[in-house]
Each structure stands twice: as C-alpha cells, then as structure tokens.
C-alpha cells in the first residue's frame, strides 16, 4: 500500500485565501500580460481556474519588485520606486474598490467601495502623512501634499477599479496608488497600474469577495514558476 501525502497548505498570510488574481508577464520589461482568476475551497485544496484568461496592460517601463503581503524573494528585477512607470511585481492584498457610481449604484461589488467625487485624490507625495492613500480633500483638516491624482476623471479609466495594497506601510518613495482600472486600449501602457477592458474588470469585481481574502500575484513567468511551489500558488496552464 502506497502512503498518500496530503497537499501542502499555503503558508502564512495566504493560508486563508480562496481567491487569487494571477497576472503573468513574459519578462520584467513587458508592457502587457495575461490575467487569470483562480479559486479554491481551502488551504490544502487545489486551485481551479475561473473563466478564461484575459489580456492586460502594465506599466510603460514594465515591472519592478514591489512591497506586498509576503516577501516574494524574486530578486532578478529592479525595485519599485515612486514615478518609475513600472507596475509592482509580487503578492498583494486587494481593495477597496472605487468608481464613478454611488454606493447604491455599486451595490453589486462586495469589496468595500469608495464612490469617487471631485474631492477624491490619490496622494503620491511621499512627504505627506496621507501618502499612498485615497482621501477626500474636503474632509482633511490640513492639506499637506503638493502632488496628487484627481480620481474623478473626464474619461472612463476610473469608472470602475480597485486598489492594490502595494507598499501598505507607506514607506516614502517606494511607490503609491497602484490600481486595477479600465484601459485606454489594448496597446496603451499605464504609469504603473494594471488595466483591462471594462467588461473584464466588471466580471472580476463581481467575483472578488473579501471573505475569501483575495490576493494578486503579479510577476514575470520565470519568477512565478520558481515561486509557485514554495507558496502553493496556482499552477500555470
């Protein structure tokens, strides 16, 4: 009789996660990638792909190693810094969601939702106490930032989106305000976010469930293949 070895559980902060958004790029300089959604029933269960893979666009300068949920130990790429036009590589928590709709109009989104107004700003000034946060300017006692991004745009890029928890400790200069949002088109890269077609983003937002502790795993293919078995991440198809 052959003894059967139980599947290994995901380590540490990934143990309770049952949803994984996986973005794979060809290499560190890639401006495009492919996104796949995976789900499982428990820490030792197999990951199952949900729906088809979809195309995404990444940073104008590719990818750089970010600060996330776990130490991904992928050292072959550059470190992310503020203003580098690179999307963060690593493993990150997701949320809150945001968009142009009211809270009632976005009731189908299960992540915590922030309705964007003319006062909503993403703070990229690392000298500010609000660095790497979405804030309502009208509710801040003292505006201490010199630069920020107005989140209520005149186009549809932020009609729907969600926050990627890169640099959660808000280390000055390590990069800020990273989102998933709607793309301009399939060939226009971002300033450091991950973007896709609106219908694909809406499908992703309908699926994401905070009770499942969703996370993003985003990195070049070779680095992911080396890391995948160590953290019990979804296997590449």
C-alpha positions as CSV (number, residue, x, y, z in Angstrom):
1,X,0.0,0.0,0.0
2,X,1.4,3.4,-1.0
3,X,1.2,6.1,1.6
4,X,-0.6,9.2,0.3
5,X,0.9,12.6,1.2
6,X,-1.6,15.3,2.0
7,X,-1.3,18.5,-0.1
8,X,0.7,21.2,1.5
9,X,-1.1,24.2,3.0
10,X,-0.4,27.7,1.8
11,X,2.0,29.3,4.3
12,X,1.4,32.3,6.5
13,X,-0.9,35.1,5.3
14,X,-2.0,33.2,2.2
15,X,-3.4,30.3,4.2
16,X,-7.0,31.7,4.4
17,X,-7.1,33.0,0.8
18,X,-9.5,31.3,-1.5
19,X,-9.3,33.7,-4.5
20,X,-6.1,34.5,-6.5
21,X,-5.8,37.0,-9.3
22,X,-2.8,35.9,-11.3
23,X,-1.1,38.3,-13.8
24,X,1.8,36.8,-15.7
25,X,4.2,38.9,-17.9
26,X,6.8,37.5,-20.3
27,X,9.6,39.4,-18.6
28,X,10.5,42.4,-16.4
29,X,10.3,44.8,-19.3
30,X,6.9,43.7,-20.6
31,X,4.1,46.2,-21.0
32,X,1.4,43.6,-21.4
33,X,0.4,40.4,-19.6
34,X,-2.3,37.8,-19.1
35,X,-4.7,37.7,-16.2
36,X,-6.3,34.5,-14.9
37,X,-8.6,34.1,-11.9
38,X,-8.3,31.1,-9.6
39,X,-10.4,29.9,-6.6
40,X,-10.2,27.1,-4.1
41,X,-12.3,25.8,-1.1
42,X,-9.5,25.7,1.5
43,X,-5.8,26.0,2.3
44,X,-4.9,22.5,1.1
45,X,-7.4,22.4,-1.8
46,X,-6.4,22.6,-5.5
47,X,-6.7,25.9,-7.3
48,X,-9.2,25.9,-10.1
49,X,-9.3,28.5,-12.9
50,X,-12.4,30.5,-13.2
51,X,-13.3,31.8,-16.6
52,X,-10.9,32.5,-19.5
53,X,-7.6,34.2,-19.3
54,X,-7.8,37.9,-20.4
55,X,-5.2,40.4,-21.7
56,X,-4.0,43.3,-19.6
57,X,-1.6,46.2,-20.0
58,X,1.1,47.0,-17.4
59,X,3.5,49.9,-16.7
60,X,5.2,51.8,-19.5
61,X,8.5,50.6,-18.2
62,X,7.4,47.1,-17.3
63,X,7.6,45.6,-13.8
64,X,9.6,46.3,-10.7
65,X,9.7,44.4,-7.4
66,X,7.1,45.8,-5.0
67,X,6.3,45.6,-1.3
68,X,3.4,43.3,-0.6
69,X,1.8,40.7,1.5
70,X,4.7,38.3,1.6
71,X,8.4,38.5,0.8
72,X,8.2,37.1,-2.7
73,X,12.0,36.6,-2.9
74,X,12.1,37.4,-6.6
75,X,15.4,39.3,-6.9
76,X,16.1,39.4,-10.6
77,X,14.2,42.6,-11.3
78,X,14.5,46.3,-10.2
79,X,13.0,47.6,-7.0
80,X,9.9,49.8,-7.4
81,X,10.2,53.5,-6.7
82,X,7.9,56.4,-7.0
83,X,7.3,57.6,-10.5
84,X,9.2,54.8,-12.3
85,X,6.2,53.9,-14.5
86,X,6.6,50.3,-13.5
87,X,3.8,48.0,-12.2
88,X,4.7,46.3,-8.9
89,X,5.7,42.6,-9.0
90,X,4.9,40.4,-6.0
91,X,1.9,39.3,-3.9
92,X,-0.6,41.8,-2.7
93,X,-3.9,42.2,-1.0
94,X,-6.8,43.8,-2.9
95,X,-9.3,46.5,-2.2
96,X,-11.0,48.8,-1.7
97,X,-12.9,49.1,-4.9
98,X,-13.8,52.5,-6.4
99,X,-15.8,54.1,-9.2
100,X,-17.9,56.9,-10.5
101,X,-21.2,55.3,-9.3
102,X,-22.8,55.9,-6.0
103,X,-22.6,53.4,-3.2
104,X,-26.1,52.2,-4.1
105,X,-25.2,52.0,-7.8
106,X,-22.2,49.8,-6.9
107,X,-24.1,47.5,-4.6
108,X,-23.1,44.5,-6.7
109,X,-19.5,45.0,-5.6
110,X,-18.6,43.0,-2.5
111,X,-15.3,44.7,-1.7
112,X,-15.5,47.9,0.3
113,X,-16.5,50.6,-2.2
114,X,-15.4,54.2,-2.4
115,X,-17.5,56.5,-4.6
116,X,-15.3,59.0,-6.4
117,X,-16.1,62.7,-6.2
118,X,-14.3,65.9,-7.3
119,X,-12.7,65.9,-3.9
120,X,-11.2,62.4,-4.1
121,X,-7.4,62.4,-4.6
122,X,-4.7,59.7,-4.7
123,X,-1.8,61.0,-2.8
124,X,1.6,60.4,-4.4
125,X,3.6,63.0,-2.4
126,X,5.8,60.9,-0.1
127,X,6.2,63.8,2.3
128,X,2.5,63.7,3.1
129,X,1.0,61.9,6.0
130,X,-1.6,60.6,3.5
131,X,0.9,59.1,1.1
132,X,-0.4,56.1,-0.8
133,X,-4.0,56.7,0.2
134,X,-7.2,57.8,-1.4
135,X,-8.5,60.8,0.5
136,X,-11.4,63.3,0.3
137,X,-9.8,66.7,0.3
138,X,-12.8,68.3,1.8
139,X,-12.5,66.1,4.9
140,X,-8.8,66.7,5.6
141,X,-8.0,69.2,8.4
142,X,-4.8,70.2,6.7
143,X,-3.7,69.5,3.1
144,X,0.0,68.6,3.4
145,X,0.6,67.3,-0.1
146,X,2.0,69.1,-3.2
147,X,1.1,66.4,-5.8
148,X,-1.8,64.1,-6.1
149,X,-4.1,62.5,-8.8
150,X,-7.7,63.6,-9.2
151,X,-9.6,60.4,-9.2
152,X,-12.8,61.6,-10.8
153,X,-11.6,61.8,-14.4
154,X,-13.2,63.1,-17.6
155,X,-12.7,59.7,-19.2
156,X,-13.7,56.2,-18.2
157,X,-10.4,55.0,-16.9
158,X,-11.5,55.0,-13.2
159,X,-15.2,54.3,-13.9
160,X,-14.5,51.1,-12.1
161,X,-11.4,49.9,-10.3
162,X,-9.8,48.7,-7.1
163,X,-6.8,49.4,-5.0
164,X,-3.7,47.1,-5.0
165,X,-2.1,47.1,-1.5
166,X,1.4,47.7,-2.7
167,X,3.6,49.4,-0.1
168,X,1.0,49.1,2.7
169,X,3.3,50.6,5.3
170,X,3.6,53.7,3.0
171,X,7.4,53.8,3.0
172,X,8.3,57.1,1.5
173,X,9.3,56.9,-2.2
174,X,8.6,53.1,-2.5
175,X,5.6,53.7,-4.8
176,X,2.0,54.6,-4.3
177,X,-1.6,54.5,-5.5
178,X,-1.5,51.3,-7.6
179,X,-4.8,50.3,-9.1
180,X,-6.6,47.9,-11.4
181,X,-8.6,50.0,-13.8
182,X,-10.1,50.3,-17.3
183,X,-7.6,50.6,-20.1
184,X,-7.5,53.2,-22.9
185,X,-6.9,50.3,-25.3
186,X,-5.0,47.1,-25.6
187,X,-1.8,48.8,-26.7
188,X,-1.5,51.8,-24.3
189,X,0.5,51.0,-21.2
190,X,-0.1,52.7,-17.8
191,X,2.0,54.7,-15.3
192,X,2.3,51.7,-13.0
193,X,-1.2,50.2,-12.8
194,X,-2.7,47.1,-14.4
195,X,-5.6,47.8,-16.8
196,X,-8.0,45.8,-18.9
197,X,-11.2,46.0,-20.9
198,X,-14.2,47.3,-18.9
199,X,-16.3,44.2,-19.3
200,X,-13.4,42.1,-17.9
201,X,-12.9,44.4,-15.0
202,X,-16.6,44.3,-14.1
203,X,-16.6,40.5,-14.2
204,X,-13.5,40.5,-11.9
205,X,-15.2,42.9,-9.5
206,X,-18.4,40.8,-9.3
207,X,-16.3,37.8,-8.4
208,X,-14.0,39.3,-5.8
209,X,-15.2,38.5,-2.2
210,X,-13.4,40.0,0.8
211,X,-14.5,36.9,2.8
212,X,-12.2,34.9,0.5
213,X,-9.2,37.1,1.3
214,X,-8.3,37.6,-2.4
215,X,-4.8,38.4,-3.4
216,X,-2.9,39.4,-6.5
217,X,0.2,37.5,-7.7
218,X,1.8,39.5,-10.5
219,X,5.3,38.9,-11.9
220,X,7.3,37.6,-14.9
221,X,6.7,34.0,-15.9
222,X,10.1,32.6,-14.9
223,X,10.0,34.2,-11.5
224,X,6.5,32.9,-10.9
225,X,7.4,29.3,-11.9
226,X,10.2,29.3,-9.3
227,X,8.0,30.7,-6.6
228,X,4.8,28.8,-7.3
229,X,5.5,25.5,-5.5
230,X,7.0,27.3,-2.4
231,X,3.8,29.2,-1.7
232,X,1.3,26.7,-3.1
233,X,0.2,29.2,-5.8
234,X,-1.9,28.2,-8.8
235,X,-0.1,26.2,-11.4
236,X,0.4,27.8,-14.8
237,X,-1.7,26.3,-17.6
